[in-house]
């Protein structure tokens, strides 16, 4: 096992360099804007420009089928909920909705949103759907999109919506140009009350979250700042900047951040403090990290389409075990880096023998954190040790002696 662990760690360290330059194009020549994935692992892509269609892939982006065609407006956002519903922003034509995985679609008419152009859509906690509009603010549904009786932030141009992945009552709305309301709003009660506009002058088009407290967002405002919060979105500061306007952001299992826009795709391996081009230079819109790949929706006559590249070999290994259920999940420890104690959370869809082992950067086993039979459920463990030396470590989850996933932690004395 030590040899295999050493190989895994080496792959984690070097796989970004090995694969960052190899991109594969699908839906060639079609200008694409939006990307989403449902709970079953099906991918959706929305087109803009001459073609206004929605495409679906059931095999990790290798092949795509058109599931909605002959649209009258660009498909700028796609969102999926836990009930197999798919929603797509449909510009001046309202919102598209499918209740059967994209097989059939109905139109939620623009009158539902006071005839305002729809920019963005996002699914929240059970049956909550949020729709952002041009100058009409945000509309909230609590019945799975059947009705949208609640309207807030009227007069604002809401171009993006993000639901906190640790607390679905916290929702963020990104405002862009139109009325001068550039910035971000925050709700702590599922969208029924909103804070005053924060970061006026810097709009929000893409957001990612590292842990309950730490978030990051990018946009298209001049200077192209990368804003970061370390207190659950209550305050923000500029962590870095990018060379062009960004319209998408995503985060992978190793907490590497990818952002896409003018100039292509950029990656940060240090929580947004700096970014470098990830071997993709075409103008792009949304991006998505899923399983062992990074996807990007690109514009242009020849460069348009859905492109993807391998993310990390470790992610590839963890998803290549056909006998492992996808719902096993190992979370990033929090806080990270840490100097006293840290929390490791993991989820088990069924019972099994659980091992979580800590290794140093050379692949040497340091501690066995868990070694016991556990029933299905969500677990947390608190790790604290005064005997560690400062440095980089890896903790690996095994179920019934099968490798599931690995995460990187940093200990600072």
N, C-alpha and C positions, 0 to 999 in steps of 0.2 A: 504493500500500500504506500510506503514511503516514496518509492520511485514514481508512482502515478501522481502522488500529491506534488512532488517536485515538478513534474511535467505540467500539471495544471497551473501552478504558480508562474512558471516561466511563460506559459501561453498567455496568462492574464497580463503579464508585464509587457509582452512584445507583440501581442496580436493586433493592437491598434496600428502599429507600424506596418505589419505584414499585409493588412487588408484594406487600409484606408484609401488606396488608389484604385481599387477595382469596383466599378459601378456597372450595373446591368440595367438596361432600359426596357420598359414595357409600355404598351399603349403609345407607341412611337408617334411623335408628331402631333399629339393632341395636348393642347395646353391644359394642364391640371392645376387645381388649386387646393382642394381639401382632401384629408385622409382621416380614417377612423378605423377602429377594430371593435368587434362585439365580443361578448363573453365566450362565444364558441370559437373564437379565433378567426372569424371571417373578416377580411379586409374590405373597406369601401373607399372609393376614390371619386371625387367630384370634379367635373371639367368646367372650364370657363373659356369664353371666346367664341369661335365659330361653332364648336361642338359644346352642347350643354347637356351632358349626360352623366349618369352615375354608373360606376363599374364595381364589380364584386369579384374577389378572389377567395377561393376556399383552400388554396394550397400554398399559403405564405407568399403570395405575390408573383408566383411563377406564371400563372395564367389568369386572365381576367375575362369576365363576361359582362356585357352591357345589360343592366337591369332596369334602367330608366333612360329613355331616349327622347329626342325632339323637344327638349326643354326650351322654355322661353326666357330663362334667366340663368345667370351663372350660379354654380353650386359652390358657394364659398365656405360653408361649414357643414360637417356631418357629425351627428352624435348618436350614440347607441345607449339604450337603457337595459336594465336587468330582466325586462319582460319580452325581449326579442323585438322591441320596437326600434326603428331607425328613423331619425329625423334629419332633414337637410334644409338649410336656408335657401330660399328660392327668390331672393331679391324682391322686386316689385310684385311678384306673383304669390308671395306669402311663404308658407312652409310646406315641404313635402313630408309625408309620413307613411311608413310601411310597418305593418303589424306581423309580417311573415318573412322577415329576413330579406327584404328587397324584391320579392316576387311580384307584389302588387303595391301600388302607391296611390294615395289620395292627397288632395291639396287642401291645406288649411288656408282659407282665402285671406287676401291682404286686409279685408275689412276687419278681421279679427284683431289686427294690429294697427287699427285706425288708419289704414292705407299707407302706413309708413314702410319704406323699403327694409327688408329683413337682411341683416348683416351676419348674424351669428346665432347659433343654437347650442344648448348644452343640457344634458340630463343630470339631475341631482339625485337626492335621496328618493326613496320609492315613490314613483309617479310624479315627481317634480320635473318640470321642463321649463327652461329659461330661454327667451328669445330676445336678442338685442337688435335694435332698429336704428335707422338714420333719423335723428332728431326726435324720435318718439320714445327714447329710453328703453327700458327693459320690461318685458311682459312675463308673467309667472303663471304657470299651470300647476295645479296639484292633483289633476286627474289624468295624467298621462297624455296631455295634449288635446283632450276633448274640448276643454274650454280654457280661456286665458283671461280670467276676470280681474287680475291684478296688474297694474301698470305703475311703474316708478321711474324716477330720473327723467321725466319728460323734458324734452329739449336737448338731451344729450345724444350723441352719436355713439352707440355701443357696438364696438367692432369685435370684441372678444369677451368670453365668459369662462371663468374657471371655478370649479367646486373643490374645496379643500378635501384631499383624499384621506385625511385623518378625522375630520369633523365636517360632515356634509351640511351642517347648519351655516358654515362660513362659506360665502360666495363672493367672488371678485368680478367686477365688471370694468373692462377697459374702454375708455372713452377716447375718441380721436377727433380730428378737425371737423369743423362744421359750425360750431357755436363758440369755439375757443375753449371748450371744456376738455382739453387734453389731460389725461391722467388716469387715475384708477379709483374706483369706489369699492367699499367693502361692506358686506352685510354679515352679521353674526346670528341672524335668526331666519335663515333660509330664504332671504330675499325680500322680506317685508319691511325692513328699515335699512337705510344705507347711510354710510358715513359721508362727511363732506369730501369733496374731491381732493385726492392726495397726488403729489408730484405733478402739479399743474405745469403744462408745457411738455410733458413727456408721455406720449401715449403708450398703450399696452396692447400688443398683438399676440404675444405668446408668453406663457408662464409655465414654470416647473416648480416642483416642491421636493425638497430633500428629506424633510422630517417635519414634525408638527410645528416647529418654529421657523424654519428656514425656507424661504421662497426666493425666486428670481424671476424677473420679467424683462422682455426685450420689446422693441417697437421700431417705428419709422421716423421718430422725431429727430430733428437736426442734432448732429453730434453722435447719434446712435448709442446713447448710454445703456448700460446693463444695470438695472436696479435690483437691489437685494434687500431682503428683510430678515432679521434674526429674531423677531418677536411677533410671529404669526400675522404679519402684514400690517401691524399698527404703525410702524415707521419704516422708511426706506432710505437707502443711501446708494450712491453710485459706486459699484464694485469694479467696473471696467467699461470699455467701450468697444464697438465693432466698426468695421470699415464701411458698412453700408446699412440700408434699411432692412430690418428683419421682420418677417411675417409669420414665422413659426418657431416653436421650441418644443423639445421633448427631452426625456431623461431615461437612461437605460438602467439595468439592474445593478450596475457597478457605480451608479450615480455620476456618470459622465453626461454632460449636457451638450445637446446638439441644437443649433439654431440655423434657420434657413431664410434666405432672402436675396437681396442684391449681392452679387459676388459669389453666391453658392451656399455651401454648408460649412459651418464652423463648429469646432468641438472644444469643450473645456473639460479638463480632467482635475481641476482644482476648485470646484464649486463656483465657477463663474468669475474668478479673479483674472483670468486671461483666456483667450480663444485663439485657435489657429485653424486655417482652412483644412477641411477633411477630404481633400482631393476631388472636390466637386465645385465647379466655378460657374455653372449655368444659373441664370436667374431662376429663383425658386420661391415657393410659397409655404405650405405646411410641410412639416416633417413628423415622422413617427418612429419611435424605437419600439420594436416588438420582437420578442424571442431573440434570435441571434442576428437580427438585421436592423438596419436603419433605412427607412423609406423617405423619399422626398418627392413632392409634387412640383414639377418643373413646367415653365412656360416656354413658348417659342415654337416656330414652325418645325425646326429639325430637332431641337433639344427638348421639346415638350414631351410629357409622359410621366409615368411613375418610375422612378429609379430606385434601386436598392443596392446595398453593399453589406457584406458580413460585418457584424459589430465586433464581437470578441470570440475567440475560440472557446473560452470558458463558457460563455452563454450557449455556444453551439453544442458543447458537450452536454450541458445540463438539459438541453431540449432534445437531444438525440436519443435518449433512452426511451424507447417506445413503450416500455412497461411501466413508466412512471407517470402518474396522473399529473396533469398540468397545474392543478390547484395547490400542490405543495408550494410553499413560499417561504423564503428566508429574507427577512428585512435587513436593511442597513442598520447597523448599531447606532444608537443615539445616546449621548452626543458622540460625535466623531469629527476631529480628534478628541480624546478624553485624557484626563490626568488623575482621575480618582476612580470613578466607576462608570459603567456604561450598560445600556439595556439592549438585549438582543431578543427580537420577537420572531416567531415562526408559526406557520399554519400547517395543520395536517388534515387532509380530507378523509383519512381513514387511519385506523390503528396500525402501529408498527414499532419496530425497534429503532429508536432514535439515537444517533450519535452526532454530537457537534464537537468538533475538535479544532483547537487553535494551533496554528503553525507559525513559525517565524519565516522570514523572507527566503531563507535557504531551503525551506521545506521540512525543517525539523519540527517534530511534534513538541508542543510546549505544555498544553493542558487539554484534558478531556473535560469539556464543559457539561455535556449531557451524555449519559450512557444508560438508557433504560427503556422499557416498553411504555408507550404512551398511547392513549386513545385519541380519536380525532378531536380537533379543537384548536384554539389559539393559545399560544404559550408565550410567556416572557421570562427571561432570566436576567439577573443582575450579575454582571461580571466585575469583580474588583480584585486587584492584586498589586501588592507593593513590591513584588519580586521581579516584575518585568523591567527590562531595559527599554528606554525610549526607542521607538522605531515603528516600522510597518509590520503588521501581522495579517494573517488570513484565517478566517474561521469558515469551516466547511460542514455542511449538513449532509449526513448520510441517513437513508431510510432502508432498513433491512440490508445493510451493507452496499447499497447502491448510491452512487454520487448523485446529489440533487442540485446543489448550488454552492457558490462560494462568495464571500464578501471580504472586502479589504478594510482593515481598521488601523488607526494610527494612535499610538500611546505616547503621550508627552508627560514627562515627570516635571 
